């Protein structure tokens, strides 16, 4: 008679509740959303008449959704570049073993301790352009006081800037996190490599370019994946800071999905937007997960 492996049984029993919960509340709801996006559910009362890809066709023909996709691309590019550059610069500065490193590290990481809602409220005030009656406000007031009035802008109220102003606020919150990633990577590089390069006559710039940056590529990839998926599904910062903006200049797919589903009661179209968002995130995340799995298997 085969002996029962009780350790394996207990392990399965311990993991089963989490696995069942994930299967129902993650993958089950994803499947339900995908099904809803293929129906005629266009009012408060459910209508599960099959509509095929009609909701997706009308969605991609919708001018607002086209603007949302363009805003997402602009926001993602600016957000990633600004976070990576500022995070790397701060990490390099802190890696010099400066006095008060812990204090500065805490300051840079502080924005990570607050939510995007709080960040949005704060930066909505900071980037408030003011009015003719009340005068300048926020950053514009600071520019006036410093004699730099030519730098004043309408910020998120200017359709030409719009989503770029939101990217500034997002960068402020996430650059400290990127700094922490890069700093951990720099501290993991043996000092002997740098010393050997200095002995061979390499300058600090050459050490950074030919030694540090290549060794930091896995950190950069991880940062791009993490920041990229945040930017693709950004919602709370938009809600707290700008809303859809003038002429949808600050609108993004996640906000459009909420507006369509819960304000307009167009549930099928909202589900279609959700599936498109899921596909956008999957395009970014899945290749990274496959690469990581293969790398771990080879080790």
Secondary structure, 3 states (H helix, E strand, C coil): CCCCCHHHHHHHHHHHHHHHHHHHHHHHHHHHHHHHCCECCCCCCCCCCECCCHHHHHHHCCHHHHHHHHHHHHHHHHHHHHHHHHHHHHHHHHCCCCCCHHHHHHHHHHHHHCCHHHHHHHHHHHCCCCECCCECCHHHHHHHHCCCHHHCCCHHHCCCCCHHHHHHHHHHHHHHHHHHHHHHHHHCCCHHHHHHHHHCCCCHHHHHHHHHHHHCHHHHHHHHHHHHHHHHCCCHHHHHHCCCCHHHCCCCHHHHHHHHHHHCCCHHHHHHHHHHHHHHHHHHHHHHHHHHHHHHHHC
